[in-house]
Amino acid sequence: MSDQPAPNPALPLDIPSPDPAVRVSLRFEDWLTVLSLATLACITLANVIVRYLTDQSFAWTEEISIFLLVVLTMSAGSSAFVRRLHIRIELIAAGGTTRRQRRLALLSDGICLLFFAVLTVLLGRMALDELNWGDTSPAIGVPTWWYSIWLPVLAGIITLRLAGMLLRTWRLPR
């Protein structure tokens, strides 16, 4: 007798659906996610090995790791939005009539679009301020705008993806 519960045939299997039809492939975000995660894992592993063998660590790994985590989050978030795998309450989002589902999708996409459009502008201003003030990172001493310039770019990509989602949802039959 197994400790695992018997599968319930009434529950649907969690089979991933194919990617939605988009003009620009999601491969960019997928590869950026994979490369960020792989680089982050290699840097962390190298730091652990060096720390174990020498009782010291690389000072630069923390700054690079934070940057890579932000890139990873934004690139994975972009593809999750398009694939509709972001956090939402399925009982509300998938319940009711098709008309209600469409309206809720429009509302959700519109609010997310507004948020990321504002975030893109604010992150752009932050990067510009860091460029103007000449801030440098504490561990490596490089200009901080080298890190922050990518944030409005990634937020802008998410904004464009959300605009495409909103347009596709708007064109759905009512």
Contacts in CASP RR format, 6 or more apart in sequence:
PFRMAT RR
TARGET T0000
AUTHOR 0000-0000-0000
METHOD contacts of the structure
MODEL  1
MSDQPAPNPALPLDIPSPDPAVRVSLRFEDWLTVLSLATLACITLANVIV
RYLTDQSFAWTEEISIFLLVVLTMSAGSSAFVRRLHIRIELIAAGGTTRR
QRRLALLSDGICLLFFAVLTVLLGRMALDELNWGDTSPAIGVPTWWYSIW
LPVLAGIITLRLAGMLLRTWRLPR
17 83 0 8 1.000
19 26 0 8 1.000
19 82 0 8 1.000
19 83 0 8 1.000
20 82 0 8 1.000
20 83 0 8 1.000
20 84 0 8 1.000
20 168 0 8 1.000
22 82 0 8 1.000
22 161 0 8 1.000
22 164 0 8 1.000
26 79 0 8 1.000
26 82 0 8 1.000
26 83 0 8 1.000
29 75 0 8 1.000
29 76 0 8 1.000
29 77 0 8 1.000
29 78 0 8 1.000
29 79 0 8 1.000
29 157 0 8 1.000
30 79 0 8 1.000
32 71 0 8 1.000
32 75 0 8 1.000
33 72 0 8 1.000
33 75 0 8 1.000
33 76 0 8 1.000
33 79 0 8 1.000
36 68 0 8 1.000
36 71 0 8 1.000
36 72 0 8 1.000
36 75 0 8 1.000
37 68 0 8 1.000
37 72 0 8 1.000
39 68 0 8 1.000
40 65 0 8 1.000
40 68 0 8 1.000
40 69 0 8 1.000
40 72 0 8 1.000
43 61 0 8 1.000
43 64 0 8 1.000
43 65 0 8 1.000
43 68 0 8 1.000
44 61 0 8 1.000
44 65 0 8 1.000
46 58 0 8 1.000
46 61 0 8 1.000
47 57 0 8 1.000
47 58 0 8 1.000
47 61 0 8 1.000
50 56 0 8 1.000
50 57 0 8 1.000
50 58 0 8 1.000
51 57 0 8 1.000
59 139 0 8 1.000
59 140 0 8 1.000
60 139 0 8 1.000
60 140 0 8 1.000
62 139 0 8 1.000
63 137 0 8 1.000
63 138 0 8 1.000
63 139 0 8 1.000
63 140 0 8 1.000
63 147 0 8 1.000
67 147 0 8 1.000
67 150 0 8 1.000
70 151 0 8 1.000
71 150 0 8 1.000
71 154 0 8 1.000
74 151 0 8 1.000
74 154 0 8 1.000
74 155 0 8 1.000
74 157 0 8 1.000
74 158 0 8 1.000
75 154 0 8 1.000
77 86 0 8 1.000
77 158 0 8 1.000
78 154 0 8 1.000
78 157 0 8 1.000
78 158 0 8 1.000
78 161 0 8 1.000
80 86 0 8 1.000
81 112 0 8 1.000
81 158 0 8 1.000
81 161 0 8 1.000
81 162 0 8 1.000
81 165 0 8 1.000
82 161 0 8 1.000
82 165 0 8 1.000
88 108 0 8 1.000
92 104 0 8 1.000
93 101 0 8 1.000
93 104 0 8 1.000
93 105 0 8 1.000
93 108 0 8 1.000
94 101 0 8 1.000
95 101 0 8 1.000
99 174 0 8 1.000
102 169 0 8 1.000
102 172 0 8 1.000
102 174 0 8 1.000
105 169 0 8 1.000
106 166 0 8 1.000
106 169 0 8 1.000
106 170 0 8 1.000
109 162 0 8 1.000
109 165 0 8 1.000
109 166 0 8 1.000
109 169 0 8 1.000
110 162 0 8 1.000
110 166 0 8 1.000
112 162 0 8 1.000
113 159 0 8 1.000
113 162 0 8 1.000
113 163 0 8 1.000
113 166 0 8 1.000
116 155 0 8 1.000
116 156 0 8 1.000
116 158 0 8 1.000
116 159 0 8 1.000
116 162 0 8 1.000
117 156 0 8 1.000
117 159 0 8 1.000
119 155 0 8 1.000
120 152 0 8 1.000
120 155 0 8 1.000
120 156 0 8 1.000
120 159 0 8 1.000
121 152 0 8 1.000
123 148 0 8 1.000
123 151 0 8 1.000
123 152 0 8 1.000
123 155 0 8 1.000
124 148 0 8 1.000
124 151 0 8 1.000
124 152 0 8 1.000
126 148 0 8 1.000
126 151 0 8 1.000
127 145 0 8 1.000
127 148 0 8 1.000
127 149 0 8 1.000
127 151 0 8 1.000
127 152 0 8 1.000
128 145 0 8 1.000
130 143 0 8 1.000
130 144 0 8 1.000
130 145 0 8 1.000
130 148 0 8 1.000
131 143 0 8 1.000
131 145 0 8 1.000
131 149 0 8 1.000
134 143 0 8 1.000
134 144 0 8 1.000
134 145 0 8 1.000
135 143 0 8 1.000
135 144 0 8 1.000
135 145 0 8 1.000
136 142 0 8 1.000
136 143 0 8 1.000
136 144 0 8 1.000
137 143 0 8 1.000
137 144 0 8 1.000
137 147 0 8 1.000
END
